[in-house]
Amino acid sequence: MKAATEITHKDETARRKEHVRNAISNSALEGMKPSPATRADMEEYIQGKITPEEGIKRLEARHAIH
């Protein structure tokens, strides 16, 4: 059973990395790049430490977006 959990975790990590890669690419097309703090949040998301919603809340707070 543990092996299946590890595979699922690896799959989820790969999926999250792809999400981050896409977000960075889309931003680059618009001439933007993430700040070091945003990159740190992205890494926490990849590791499963925060949800996408938490990442967005942090970004909004950092840039005073309402």
Wavefront OBJ file of the C-alpha trace (Angstrom):
o trace
v 0.000 0.000 0.000
v 2.828 2.400 0.781
v 4.188 2.098 -2.753
v 0.860 3.275 -4.194
v 0.903 6.248 -1.827
v 4.424 7.138 -2.896
v 3.466 6.911 -6.561
v 0.430 9.100 -5.954
v 2.603 11.628 -4.127
v 5.125 11.641 -6.983
v 2.335 12.084 -9.522
v 0.864 14.964 -7.521
v 4.259 16.623 -7.187
v 4.820 16.313 -10.948
v 1.365 17.776 -11.603
v 2.053 20.712 -9.307
v 5.445 21.340 -10.942
v 3.703 21.468 -14.308
v 1.165 23.984 -12.950
v 3.976 26.203 -11.689
v 5.907 25.892 -14.947
v 2.785 26.928 -16.880
v 2.128 29.885 -14.580
v 5.705 31.120 -14.964
v 5.541 30.712 -18.746
v 2.236 32.576 -18.990
v 3.600 35.411 -16.877
v 6.744 35.582 -19.012
v 4.600 35.982 -22.131
v 3.172 39.098 -20.479
v 6.631 40.392 -19.600
v 6.492 39.487 -15.914
v 8.498 37.171 -13.722
v 7.769 36.031 -10.176
v 9.498 37.664 -7.243
v 11.688 35.579 -4.933
v 8.846 35.496 -2.388
v 6.391 34.267 -5.015
v 8.891 31.622 -6.159
v 9.170 30.473 -2.537
v 5.367 30.194 -2.376
v 5.409 28.215 -5.625
v 7.936 25.805 -4.154
v 5.746 25.353 -1.063
v 2.821 24.593 -3.374
v 4.877 22.014 -5.291
v 5.815 20.358 -1.993
v 2.160 20.290 -0.940
v 2.698 22.628 1.995
v 0.130 25.188 0.807
v -2.955 25.097 -1.386
v -3.353 27.144 -4.560
v -5.823 29.321 -2.646
v -3.246 30.029 0.075
v -0.693 30.945 -2.582
v -3.133 33.371 -4.176
v -3.956 34.932 -0.788
v -0.243 35.469 -0.134
v 0.260 37.006 -3.579
v -2.714 39.325 -3.113
v -1.510 40.393 0.333
v 2.033 40.949 -0.909
v 0.866 43.177 -3.751
v -2.154 44.712 -1.983
v -4.563 43.224 -4.526
v -8.190 43.234 -3.427
l 1 2 3 4 5 6 7 8 9 10 11 12 13 14 15 16 17 18 19 20 21 22 23 24 25 26 27 28 29 30 31 32 33 34 35 36 37 38 39 40 41 42 43 44 45 46 47 48 49 50 51 52 53 54 55 56 57 58 59 60 61 62 63 64 65 66
